Amino acid sequence: MKDRILSIIRSLIFVAFALVLCAAVFQFAGYNAPLMLGSIADGAFLRPGAMEQSLRWALPLFITAVGVGISFRAGFFNIGAQGQFYVGAIFAAFAAEWLKGGPAFVVIPACFIAGMIGGALWALWPGLLKLRSGTDEVITTLMGNFLASLLLVYVTSGPLKDPSGSGQQASSRPLDAAYRISNSLGLSPTIIAIAVVVGIVMWLLVNRTAFGVLASLAGRNGTMVQWQGAKLWQLGLSSFIISGALAGLAGTIELMGPNGRIASGFLPTHGFTAILIALVANLSVVGTAVVAIFFGGLASAALYLPIMAGLPAAAIDIINAAIALFITARSNFVEKFLRLGGRSQ
């Protein structure tokens, strides 16, 4: 428990360092850094309706990030959440098209099942290549992101193309209102309930099942798990499938919730932000929920910065990149500081 708390503190220090660094860079570039930080706080949490908008972005990110955390815990670096997110949305869109005209209580669950299957299948082939042939999963899942992006362009320009579109961006035909689970604001009791159920189920899976214990052990020492009689390939493949299914579920939520359709290149940083959330949260399910709200707030603030601080919305991407840099660098100074603090207690 103590190590986990120290790890979370370390991550929070890294986030603070990243914010200070970005503030200094923007100040040097001629922007008002205090105004920028204040605008981020206002846009994310303080202004009226900000919390609802932050949750709109946070809930799908949380679902994807929890899945990423499952595969990372097992020692498999699934970097393909973006592609699995896209393919899940594509499968759900095809299901909605094929079942068009059917009752909502049939079509909506069918779309969610299709989306989870699509995401799981897109995670399955890199998992099989890793476990059967030893192929580097970082390369295959990253390649899967590019392939899924091209597949998204194909289906939105071909089989699912909206003939009434403007031509500026290829998109699918809009989903019937009867099949939507939220309005364009993207927050509804249904989406909140899905996120809560995912969080509870994943927490129980990680902390209260043999799979969760063995997967965590496999991530630290696969040989020990094999000595225990467990099959490493089963743990690994299951973690890939769960991770992909949850990313596909998030893609389905975006389709059937705020977007109401899929478009080429929509939410291009969703999967990568989810990976960052999982790392900042140290792969903890509860920590992922808290960190997802923070990053959801940053996404909400991106719409607010150009108005209040004169910064482009891409400033949030720079902040995310700085956080990723600090989290992955694992500063020796911070590590030594935390160890000294632990010894003094």
C-alpha atoms as a printed R data frame, in Angstrom:
    type eleno elety resid chain resno       x       y       z
1   ATOM     1    CA   MET     A     1   0.000   0.000   0.000
2   ATOM     2    CA   LYS     A     2   2.829   2.370   0.938
3   ATOM     3    CA   ASP     A     3   4.606   1.772  -2.381
4   ATOM     4    CA   ARG     A     4   1.393   2.428  -4.302
5   ATOM     5    CA   ILE     A     5   0.791   5.711  -2.445
6   ATOM     6    CA   LEU     A     6   4.381   6.799  -3.108
7   ATOM     7    CA   SER     A     7   3.952   5.953  -6.776
8   ATOM     8    CA   ILE     A     8   0.804   8.079  -7.008
9   ATOM     9    CA   ILE     A     9   2.569  10.963  -5.232
10  ATOM    10    CA   ARG     A    10   5.436  10.644  -7.680
11  ATOM    11    CA   SER     A    11   3.024  10.833 -10.615
12  ATOM    12    CA   LEU     A    12   1.349  13.928  -9.158
13  ATOM    13    CA   ILE     A    13   4.746  15.589  -8.770
14  ATOM    14    CA   PHE     A    14   5.500  14.812 -12.411
15  ATOM    15    CA   VAL     A    15   2.180  16.343 -13.487
16  ATOM    16    CA   ALA     A    16   2.954  19.471 -11.446
17  ATOM    17    CA   PHE     A    17   6.417  19.701 -13.044
18  ATOM    18    CA   ALA     A    18   4.855  19.399 -16.498
19  ATOM    19    CA   LEU     A    19   2.359  22.191 -15.798
20  ATOM    20    CA   VAL     A    20   5.108  24.476 -14.467
21  ATOM    21    CA   LEU     A    21   7.285  23.725 -17.501
22  ATOM    22    CA   CYS     A    22   4.466  24.458 -19.939
23  ATOM    23    CA   ALA     A    23   3.563  27.651 -18.097
24  ATOM    24    CA   ALA     A    24   7.180  28.810 -18.386
25  ATOM    25    CA   VAL     A    25   7.321  27.950 -22.096
26  ATOM    26    CA   PHE     A    26   4.068  29.779 -22.854
27  ATOM    27    CA   GLN     A    27   5.176  32.789 -20.799
28  ATOM    28    CA   PHE     A    28   8.424  32.910 -22.777
29  ATOM    29    CA   ALA     A    29   6.399  32.665 -26.015
30  ATOM    30    CA   GLY     A    30   4.506  35.808 -25.092
31  ATOM    31    CA   TYR     A    31   1.385  34.398 -23.442
32  ATOM    32    CA   ASN     A    32   0.170  35.119 -19.927
33  ATOM    33    CA   ALA     A    33   1.029  31.951 -17.945
34  ATOM    34    CA   PRO     A    34  -1.072  32.758 -14.819
35  ATOM    35    CA   LEU     A    35  -4.033  33.529 -17.079
36  ATOM    36    CA   MET     A    36  -3.447  30.245 -18.909
37  ATOM    37    CA   LEU     A    37  -3.445  28.216 -15.689
38  ATOM    38    CA   GLY     A    38  -6.490  30.064 -14.405
39  ATOM    39    CA   SER     A    39  -8.304  29.528 -17.695
40  ATOM    40    CA   ILE     A    40  -7.550  25.793 -17.568
41  ATOM    41    CA   ALA     A    41  -9.002  25.615 -14.043
42  ATOM    42    CA   ASP     A    42 -12.071  27.602 -15.102
43  ATOM    43    CA   GLY     A    43 -12.607  25.644 -18.296
44  ATOM    44    CA   ALA     A    44 -12.130  22.313 -16.583
45  ATOM    45    CA   PHE     A    45 -13.898  22.606 -13.253
46  ATOM    46    CA   LEU     A    46 -14.849  26.085 -12.003
47  ATOM    47    CA   ARG     A    47 -17.154  27.725 -14.546
48  ATOM    48    CA   PRO     A    48 -20.858  26.726 -14.604
49  ATOM    49    CA   GLY     A    49 -21.307  23.425 -16.441
50  ATOM    50    CA   ALA     A    50 -17.556  22.759 -16.583
51  ATOM    51    CA   MET     A    51 -17.707  19.620 -14.464
52  ATOM    52    CA   GLU     A    52 -20.367  18.097 -16.697
53  ATOM    53    CA   GLN     A    53 -18.266  18.843 -19.778
54  ATOM    54    CA   SER     A    54 -15.178  17.373 -18.106
55  ATOM    55    CA   LEU     A    55 -17.085  14.184 -17.314
56  ATOM    56    CA   ARG     A    56 -18.230  14.013 -20.950
57  ATOM    57    CA   TRP     A    57 -14.580  13.525 -21.956
58  ATOM    58    CA   ALA     A    58 -13.475  11.687 -18.836
59  ATOM    59    CA   LEU     A    59 -15.865   8.724 -18.925
60  ATOM    60    CA   PRO     A    60 -14.837   7.250 -22.324
61  ATOM    61    CA   LEU     A    61 -11.195   7.948 -21.445
62  ATOM    62    CA   PHE     A    62 -11.631   6.098 -18.157
63  ATOM    63    CA   ILE     A    63 -13.109   3.045 -19.862
64  ATOM    64    CA   THR     A    64 -10.271   2.865 -22.395
65  ATOM    65    CA   ALA     A    65  -7.587   3.582 -19.778
66  ATOM    66    CA   VAL     A    66  -8.821   0.799 -17.485
67  ATOM    67    CA   GLY     A    67  -8.462  -1.626 -20.389
68  ATOM    68    CA   VAL     A    68  -4.963  -0.360 -21.117
69  ATOM    69    CA   GLY     A    69  -4.116  -0.869 -17.460
70  ATOM    70    CA   ILE     A    70  -5.220  -4.515 -17.610
71  ATOM    71    CA   SER     A    71  -2.787  -5.334 -20.424
72  ATOM    72    CA   PHE     A    72   0.026  -3.289 -18.884
73  ATOM    73    CA   ARG     A    73  -0.443  -5.097 -15.563
74  ATOM    74    CA   ALA     A    74   0.093  -8.401 -17.328
75  ATOM    75    CA   GLY     A    75   3.317  -7.089 -18.845
76  ATOM    76    CA   PHE     A    76   2.021  -6.569 -22.391
77  ATOM    77    CA   PHE     A    77   2.328  -3.061 -23.823
78  ATOM    78    CA   ASN     A    78  -0.836  -2.633 -25.824
79  ATOM    79    CA   ILE     A    79  -0.284   0.736 -27.513
80  ATOM    80    CA   GLY     A    80  -3.166   0.094 -29.917
81  ATOM    81    CA   ALA     A    81  -6.048   1.528 -27.911
82  ATOM    82    CA   GLN     A    82  -6.695   4.160 -30.590
83  ATOM    83    CA   GLY     A    83  -7.102   1.553 -33.315
84  ATOM    84    CA   GLN     A    84  -9.273  -0.640 -31.095
85  ATOM    85    CA   PHE     A    85 -11.389   2.422 -30.266
86  ATOM    86    CA   TYR     A    86 -11.875   3.088 -33.987
87  ATOM    87    CA   VAL     A    87 -12.642  -0.513 -34.952
88  ATOM    88    CA   GLY     A    88 -15.129  -0.838 -32.097
89  ATOM    89    CA   ALA     A    89 -16.948   2.249 -33.354
90  ATOM    90    CA   ILE     A    90 -16.892   0.869 -36.918
91  ATOM    91    CA   PHE     A    91 -18.379  -2.474 -35.858
92  ATOM    92    CA   ALA     A    92 -21.070  -0.696 -33.855
93  ATOM    93    CA   ALA     A    93 -21.878   1.572 -36.811
94  ATOM    94    CA   PHE     A    94 -22.302  -1.415 -39.120
95  ATOM    95    CA   ALA     A    95 -24.507  -3.137 -36.535
96  ATOM    96    CA   ALA     A    96 -26.692  -0.023 -36.282
97  ATOM    97    CA   GLU     A    97 -26.940   0.152 -40.076
98  ATOM    98    CA   TRP     A    98 -27.867  -3.512 -40.498
99  ATOM    99    CA   LEU     A    99 -30.416  -3.440 -37.669
100 ATOM   100    CA   LYS     A   100 -31.862  -0.082 -38.669
101 ATOM   101    CA   GLY     A   101 -35.580   0.052 -38.038
102 ATOM   102    CA   GLY     A   102 -35.467  -2.509 -35.245
103 ATOM   103    CA   PRO     A   103 -36.557  -1.791 -31.664
104 ATOM   104    CA   ALA     A   104 -34.119   0.245 -29.590
105 ATOM   105    CA   PHE     A   105 -33.958  -2.372 -26.824
106 ATOM   106    CA   VAL     A   106 -32.509  -4.780 -29.407
107 ATOM   107    CA   VAL     A   107 -30.388  -2.449 -31.510
108 ATOM   108    CA   ILE     A   108 -28.605  -0.606 -28.689
109 ATOM   109    CA   PRO     A   109 -27.311  -3.721 -26.862
110 ATOM   110    CA   ALA     A   110 -26.406  -5.296 -30.217
111 ATOM   111    CA   CYS     A   111 -24.317  -2.243 -31.117
112 ATOM   112    CA   PHE     A   112 -22.479  -2.367 -27.802
113 ATOM   113    CA   ILE     A   113 -21.765  -6.072 -28.208
114 ATOM   114    CA   ALA     A   114 -20.567  -5.495 -31.771
115 ATOM   115    CA   GLY     A   115 -18.332  -2.632 -30.662
116 ATOM   116    CA   MET     A   116 -16.710  -4.687 -27.924
117 ATOM   117    CA   ILE     A   117 -16.190  -7.601 -30.321
118 ATOM   118    CA   GLY     A   118 -14.595  -5.266 -32.868
119 ATOM   119    CA   GLY     A   119 -12.184  -3.815 -30.326
120 ATOM   120    CA   ALA     A   120 -11.346  -7.258 -28.955
121 ATOM   121    CA   LEU     A   121 -10.649  -8.657 -32.423
122 ATOM   122    CA   TRP     A   122  -8.365  -5.734 -33.240
123 ATOM   123    CA   ALA     A   123  -6.399  -6.489 -30.066
124 ATOM   124    CA   LEU     A   124  -6.446 -10.245 -30.651
125 ATOM   125    CA   TRP     A   125  -4.113 -10.450 -33.640
126 ATOM   126    CA   PRO     A   126  -1.235  -8.497 -32.017
127 ATOM   127    CA   GLY     A   127  -1.718 -10.656 -28.928
128 ATOM   128    CA   LEU     A   128  -1.470 -13.844 -30.944
129 ATOM   129    CA   LEU     A   129   1.614 -12.589 -32.780
130 ATOM   130    CA   LYS     A   130   3.251 -11.719 -29.464
131 ATOM   131    CA   LEU     A   131   2.433 -14.939 -27.665
132 ATOM   132    CA   ARG     A   132   2.923 -17.375 -30.553
133 ATOM   133    CA   SER     A   133   5.780 -15.760 -32.479
134 ATOM   134    CA   GLY     A   134   7.367 -13.365 -30.000
135 ATOM   135    CA   THR     A   135   6.582 -10.335 -32.171
136 ATOM   136    CA   ASP     A   136   7.027  -7.003 -30.412
137 ATOM   137    CA   GLU     A   137   3.510  -5.952 -29.396
138 ATOM   138    CA   VAL     A   138   4.468  -2.270 -29.268
139 ATOM   139    CA   ILE     A   139   5.182  -2.325 -33.005
140 ATOM   140    CA   THR     A   140   2.150  -4.420 -34.003
141 ATOM   141    CA   THR     A   141  -0.371  -2.502 -31.883
142 ATOM   142    CA   LEU     A   142   1.059   0.826 -33.052
143 ATOM   143    CA   MET     A   143   0.800  -0.392 -36.636
144 ATOM   144    CA   GLY     A   144  -2.775  -1.428 -35.867
145 ATOM   145    CA   ASN     A   145  -3.583   2.199 -35.064
146 ATOM   146    CA   PHE     A   146  -2.564   3.308 -38.548
147 ATOM   147    CA   LEU     A   147  -4.438   0.449 -40.193
148 ATOM   148    CA   ALA     A   148  -7.579   1.232 -38.204
149 ATOM   149    CA   SER     A   149  -7.332   4.906 -39.204
150 ATOM   150    CA   LEU     A   150  -7.217   3.894 -42.856
151 ATOM   151    CA   LEU     A   151 -10.108   1.486 -42.338
152 ATOM   152    CA   LEU     A   152 -12.100   4.323 -40.776
153 ATOM   153    CA   VAL     A   153 -11.442   6.514 -43.831
154 ATOM   154    CA   TYR     A   154 -12.556   3.671 -46.108
155 ATOM   155    CA   VAL     A   155 -15.867   2.928 -44.377
156 ATOM   156    CA   THR     A   156 -16.796   6.597 -43.957
157 ATOM   157    CA   SER     A   157 -15.969   7.250 -47.615
158 ATOM   158    CA   GLY     A   158 -17.565   4.053 -48.904
159 ATOM   159    CA   PRO     A   159 -19.981   1.575 -47.270
160 ATOM   160    CA   LEU     A   160 -21.217   3.933 -44.539
161 ATOM   161    CA   LYS     A   161 -20.770   7.250 -46.342
162 ATOM   162    CA   ASP     A   162 -23.299   9.955 -45.633
163 ATOM   163    CA   PRO     A   163 -24.463  11.153 -49.086
164 ATOM   164    CA   SER     A   164 -25.595  14.471 -47.634
165 ATOM   165    CA   GLY     A   165 -22.165  15.298 -46.214
166 ATOM   166    CA   SER     A   166 -20.363  18.529 -47.060
167 ATOM   167    CA   GLY     A   167 -17.303  16.741 -48.408
168 ATOM   168    CA   GLN     A   168 -14.937  18.468 -45.967
169 ATOM   169    CA   GLN     A   169 -14.745  15.364 -43.779
170 ATOM   170    CA   ALA     A   170 -15.952  11.872 -44.647
171 ATOM   171    CA   SER     A   171 -18.509  10.617 -42.151
172 ATOM   172    CA   SER     A   172 -21.107   7.894 -41.741
173 ATOM   173    CA   ARG     A   173 -24.822   8.370 -41.923
174 ATOM   174    CA   PRO     A   174 -26.226   9.837 -38.679
175 ATOM   175    CA   LEU     A   175 -27.604   7.407 -36.150
176 ATOM   176    CA   ASP     A   176 -31.361   7.441 -35.620
177 ATOM   177    CA   ALA     A   177 -32.336   9.460 -32.551
178 ATOM   178    CA   ALA     A   178 -34.032   6.377 -31.053
179 ATOM   179    CA   TYR     A   179 -30.650   4.659 -30.799
180 ATOM   180    CA   ARG     A   180 -28.758   7.538 -29.188
181 ATOM   181    CA   ILE     A   181 -27.814   7.162 -25.509
182 ATOM   182    CA   SER     A   182 -27.105  10.882 -25.003
183 ATOM   183    CA   ASN     A   183 -27.449  14.202 -26.759
184 ATOM   184    CA   SER     A   184 -24.535  16.116 -28.289
185 ATOM   185    CA   LEU     A   185 -23.344  17.172 -24.829
186 ATOM   186    CA   GLY     A   186 -22.292  13.569 -24.297
187 ATOM   187    CA   LEU     A   187 -23.312  13.032 -20.678
188 ATOM   188    CA   SER     A   188 -26.281  10.900 -19.669
189 ATOM   189    CA   PRO     A   189 -27.280   8.492 -16.889
190 ATOM   190    CA   THR     A   190 -26.689   5.604 -19.307
191 ATOM   191    CA   ILE     A   191 -23.074   6.571 -19.997
192 ATOM   192    CA   ILE     A   192 -22.395   7.218 -16.314
193 ATOM   193    CA   ALA     A   193 -23.897   3.826 -15.436
194 ATOM   194    CA   ILE     A   194 -21.745   2.066 -18.038
195 ATOM   195    CA   ALA     A   195 -18.584   3.710 -16.677
196 ATOM   196    CA   VAL     A   196 -19.491   2.829 -13.083
197 ATOM   197    CA   VAL     A   197 -20.213  -0.797 -13.984
198 ATOM   198    CA   VAL     A   198 -16.925  -1.048 -15.915
199 ATOM   199    CA   GLY     A   199 -15.044   0.431 -12.971
200 ATOM   200    CA   ILE     A   200 -16.586  -1.958 -10.436
201 ATOM   201    CA   VAL     A   201 -16.155  -5.039 -12.614
202 ATOM   202    CA   MET     A   202 -12.535  -4.191 -13.464
203 ATOM   203    CA   TRP     A   203 -11.703  -3.433  -9.824
204 ATOM   204    CA   LEU     A   204 -13.117  -6.814  -8.783
205 ATOM   205    CA   LEU     A   205 -11.297  -8.525 -11.647
206 ATOM   206    CA   VAL     A   206  -7.956  -6.969 -10.701
207 ATOM   207    CA   ASN     A   207  -8.216  -7.268  -6.917
208 ATOM   208    CA   ARG     A   208 -10.538 -10.165  -6.183
209 ATOM   209    CA   THR     A   209  -9.900 -12.834  -8.813
210 ATOM   210    CA   ALA     A   210  -7.133 -15.297  -9.541
211 ATOM   211    CA   PHE     A   211  -6.770 -13.780 -13.012
212 ATOM   212    CA   GLY     A   212  -6.057 -10.335 -11.572
213 ATOM   213    CA   VAL     A   213  -3.476 -11.619  -9.096
214 ATOM   214    CA   LEU     A   214  -1.729 -13.843 -11.631
215 ATOM   215    CA   ALA     A   215  -1.776 -11.167 -14.342
216 ATOM   216    CA   SER     A   216  -0.134  -8.680 -11.980
217 ATOM   217    CA   LEU     A   217   2.491 -11.286 -11.063
218 ATOM   218    CA   ALA     A   218   3.039 -12.076 -14.742
219 ATOM   219    CA   GLY     A   219   3.784  -8.431 -15.401
220 ATOM   220    CA   ARG     A   220   6.571  -8.524 -12.821
221 ATOM   221    CA   ASN     A   221   7.897 -12.057 -13.220
222 ATOM   222    CA   GLY     A   222   6.401 -14.311 -15.896
223 ATOM   223    CA   THR     A   223   8.641 -17.229 -14.945
224 ATOM   224    CA   MET     A   224   7.267 -17.274 -11.405
225 ATOM   225    CA   VAL     A   225   3.715 -17.430 -12.747
226 ATOM   226    CA   GLN     A   226   4.628 -20.409 -14.917
227 ATOM   227    CA   TRP     A   227   6.134 -22.125 -11.866
228 ATOM   228    CA   GLN     A   228   2.758 -21.609 -10.170
229 ATOM   229    CA   GLY     A   229   1.201 -23.718 -12.946
230 ATOM   230    CA   ALA     A   230  -0.561 -20.845 -14.727
231 ATOM   231    CA   LYS     A   231  -0.441 -20.535 -18.503
232 ATOM   232    CA   LEU     A   232   1.201 -17.265 -19.424
233 ATOM   233    CA   TRP     A   233  -0.273 -17.223 -22.932
234 ATOM   234    CA   GLN     A   234  -3.815 -17.453 -21.558
235 ATOM   235    CA   LEU     A   235  -3.234 -14.542 -19.192
236 ATOM   236    CA   GLY     A   236  -1.654 -12.485 -21.952
237 ATOM   237    CA   LEU     A   237  -4.315 -13.186 -24.552
238 ATOM   238    CA   SER     A   238  -7.101 -12.487 -22.049
239 ATOM   239    CA   SER     A   239  -5.518  -9.153 -21.134
240 ATOM   240    CA   PHE     A   240  -5.311  -8.157 -24.809
241 ATOM   241    CA   ILE     A   241  -8.950  -9.123 -25.417
242 ATOM   242    CA   ILE     A   242 -10.230  -7.262 -22.328
243 ATOM   243    CA   SER     A   243  -8.191  -4.202 -23.220
244 ATOM   244    CA   GLY     A   244  -9.452  -4.161 -26.797
245 ATOM   245    CA   ALA     A   245 -13.059  -4.813 -25.799
246 ATOM   246    CA   LEU     A   246 -13.084  -1.833 -23.427
247 ATOM   247    CA   ALA     A   247 -11.541   0.453 -26.061
248 ATOM   248    CA   GLY     A   248 -14.230  -0.752 -28.487
249 ATOM   249    CA   LEU     A   249 -16.865  -0.035 -25.840
250 ATOM   250    CA   ALA     A   250 -15.585   3.543 -25.545
251 ATOM   251    CA   GLY     A   251 -15.749   3.901 -29.332
252 ATOM   252    CA   THR     A   252 -19.350   2.691 -29.285
253 ATOM   253    CA   ILE     A   253 -20.223   5.234 -26.604
254 ATOM   254    CA   GLU     A   254 -18.847   8.029 -28.780
255 ATOM   255    CA   LEU     A   255 -20.874   6.762 -31.744
256 ATOM   256    CA   MET     A   256 -24.142   6.303 -29.887
257 ATOM   257    CA   GLY     A   257 -23.671   9.226 -27.536
258 ATOM   258    CA   PRO     A   258 -22.308  12.680 -28.349
259 ATOM   259    CA   ASN     A   259 -21.188  12.136 -31.952
260 ATOM   260    CA   GLY     A   260 -24.103  10.166 -33.358
261 ATOM   261    CA   ARG     A   261 -21.895   9.081 -36.259
262 ATOM   262    CA   ILE     A   262 -18.297   8.195 -37.029
263 ATOM   263    CA   ALA     A   263 -16.016  10.442 -39.061
264 ATOM   264    CA   SER     A   264 -12.562   9.979 -40.495
265 ATOM   265    CA   GLY     A   265  -9.945  10.895 -37.916
266 ATOM   266    CA   PHE     A   266 -12.361  11.696 -35.086
267 ATOM   267    CA   LEU     A   267 -10.790  12.015 -31.602
268 ATOM   268    CA   PRO     A   268  -7.301  11.160 -32.913
269 ATOM   269    CA   THR     A   269  -5.596  11.338 -29.501
270 ATOM   270    CA   HIS     A   270  -8.161   9.400 -27.443
271 ATOM   271    CA   GLY     A   271  -6.209   6.148 -27.196
272 ATOM   272    CA   PHE     A   272  -2.875   7.814 -26.489
273 ATOM   273    CA   THR     A   273  -4.387   9.982 -23.756
274 ATOM   274    CA   ALA     A   274  -5.888   6.841 -22.217
275 ATOM   275    CA   ILE     A   275  -2.419   5.249 -22.133
276 ATOM   276    CA   LEU     A   276  -1.075   8.330 -20.373
277 ATOM   277    CA   ILE     A   277  -3.935   8.219 -17.856
278 ATOM   278    CA   ALA     A   278  -3.174   4.579 -17.038
279 ATOM   279    CA   LEU     A   279   0.503   5.384 -16.489
280 ATOM   280    CA   VAL     A   280  -0.161   8.431 -14.302
281 ATOM   281    CA   ALA     A   281  -2.611   6.357 -12.225
282 ATOM   282    CA   ASN     A   282   0.026   3.602 -11.827
283 ATOM   283    CA   LEU     A   283  -2.476   1.144 -13.397
284 ATOM   284    CA   SER     A   284  -4.830   1.472 -10.402
285 ATOM   285    CA   VAL     A   285  -8.538   1.310 -11.287
286 ATOM   286    CA   VAL     A   286  -9.518   3.886  -8.649
287 ATOM   287    CA   GLY     A   287  -6.539   6.056  -9.547
288 ATOM   288    CA   THR     A   288  -7.511   5.834 -13.208
289 ATOM   289    CA   ALA     A   289 -10.963   7.240 -12.402
290 ATOM   290    CA   VAL     A   290  -9.442  10.259 -10.636
291 ATOM   291    CA   VAL     A   291  -6.798  10.908 -13.288
292 ATOM   292    CA   ALA     A   292  -9.369  10.502 -16.090
293 ATOM   293    CA   ILE     A   293 -11.404  13.338 -14.575
294 ATOM   294    CA   PHE     A   294  -8.269  15.517 -14.572
295 ATOM   295    CA   PHE     A   295  -7.521  14.770 -18.226
296 ATOM   296    CA   GLY     A   296 -11.199  15.127 -19.094
297 ATOM   297    CA   GLY     A   297 -10.944  18.569 -17.549
298 ATOM   298    CA   LEU     A   298  -7.960  19.367 -19.763
299 ATOM   299    CA   ALA     A   299  -9.961  18.285 -22.822
300 ATOM   300    CA   SER     A   300 -12.836  20.493 -21.719
301 ATOM   301    CA   ALA     A   301 -10.469  23.411 -21.124
302 ATOM   302    CA   ALA     A   302  -9.130  23.072 -24.685
303 ATOM   303    CA   LEU     A   303 -12.410  24.599 -25.886
304 ATOM   304    CA   TYR     A   304 -12.059  27.437 -23.370
305 ATOM   305    CA   LEU     A   305  -8.406  28.472 -23.790
306 ATOM   306    CA   PRO     A   306  -8.699  30.256 -27.169
307 ATOM   307    CA   ILE     A   307 -11.429  32.508 -25.763
308 ATOM   308    CA   MET     A   308 -10.025  33.349 -22.321
309 ATOM   309    CA   ALA     A   309  -6.262  33.146 -22.748
310 ATOM   310    CA   GLY     A   310  -5.770  33.532 -26.481
311 ATOM   311    CA   LEU     A   311  -4.011  30.171 -26.603
312 ATOM   312    CA   PRO     A   312  -4.726  27.651 -29.366
313 ATOM   313    CA   ALA     A   313  -6.575  24.501 -28.320
314 ATOM   314    CA   ALA     A   314  -3.436  22.565 -29.267
315 ATOM   315    CA   ALA     A   315  -1.852  23.937 -26.076
316 ATOM   316    CA   ILE     A   316  -3.586  21.100 -24.231
317 ATOM   317    CA   ASP     A   317  -1.808  18.608 -26.487
318 ATOM   318    CA   ILE     A   318   1.490  20.231 -25.518
319 ATOM   319    CA   ILE     A   319   0.607  19.874 -21.827
320 ATOM   320    CA   ASN     A   320  -0.322  16.217 -22.340
321 ATOM   321    CA   ALA     A   321   2.969  15.624 -24.142
322 ATOM   322    CA   ALA     A   322   4.920  17.269 -21.311
323 ATOM   323    CA   ILE     A   323   3.142  15.083 -18.746
324 ATOM   324    CA   ALA     A   324   3.942  12.005 -20.830
325 ATOM   325    CA   LEU     A   325   7.590  13.076 -20.994
326 ATOM   326    CA   PHE     A   326   7.891  13.425 -17.220
327 ATOM   327    CA   ILE     A   327   5.965  10.246 -16.441
328 ATOM   328    CA   THR     A   328   8.052   8.084 -18.758
329 ATOM   329    CA   ALA     A   329  11.355   9.741 -17.819
330 ATOM   330    CA   ARG     A   330  10.939   8.800 -14.120
331 ATOM   331    CA   SER     A   331  13.155  11.559 -12.768
332 ATOM   332    CA   ASN     A   332  15.922  10.262 -10.489
333 ATOM   333    CA   PHE     A   333  15.650  13.412  -8.393
334 ATOM   334    CA   VAL     A   334  12.002  12.700  -7.534
335 ATOM   335    CA   GLU     A   335  12.727   9.033  -6.863
336 ATOM   336    CA   LYS     A   336  15.538   9.931  -4.417
337 ATOM   337    CA   PHE     A   337  13.377  12.578  -2.776
338 ATOM   338    CA   LEU     A   338  10.550  10.099  -2.155
339 ATOM   339    CA   ARG     A   339  12.936   7.455  -0.814
340 ATOM   340    CA   LEU     A   340  14.501   9.943   1.600
341 ATOM   341    CA   GLY     A   341  11.048  11.003   2.726
342 ATOM   342    CA   GLY     A   342  10.097   7.378   3.358
343 ATOM   343    CA   ARG     A   343  13.213   6.743   5.464
344 ATOM   344    CA   SER     A   344  12.654   9.784   7.631
345 ATOM   345    CA   GLN     A   345   9.220   8.566   8.766
